[in-house]
Amino acid sequence: KVRGKTAFDAMRMGDAAATLVVESYIYYLGEGLTNCVNILQPEVVCLGGGVCGEGDSLLIPLREYVEKYRFGRGNIRQPRIVCAQLGNDAGVIGAAMLGR
């Protein structure tokens, strides 16, 4: 089974195809995040999903991309881009909290 972690692991081992996959993923995610940041100007962007397990390998290039291409650099603070603390259990925990 191929997952996001598979591509990141292969990239770390020097696989050129996996490197291209990860770079493309970060590029397109960065494009989407930058658009959301430009429109909504949030203080925090919280990402979820299994690929967040990659930590700084994902977050650092995303933060750099958003900082480079967002509107208002220098005038408006860049939002913090973080991974969800509850990980893949966030949906289940949220559903359980609704039942309280």
C-alpha positions, 0 to 999 in steps of 0.5 A: 500500500502506497501512502504519503509516508512511502514517498517521503521515505523513498525521497530520503533514500535518494529516489528521484521519482519519489523526490519529484512526487514530494516536491510536486505535493508540497508545491500544489499544497503550498499553492492551495494554502497560499490562496486560502491565506490570501483570501482569509488571512488566518492567524493559524493554518492547521493541517491534518492527515497521515502526511503530517507525521513528516513534521518539518520535512513537510512544514518547513518548505510549506511555510517558506512557500506561503511566505514567498507568495502570499500577499502583504508580506511585511505588513501582515504577519504570516500565519502559523502553519502547524499540524493537528495535535490529535492526528488521524483521531481528530474526526472520531474525537470530534464526533464523540464530543458532539454526542456529549 
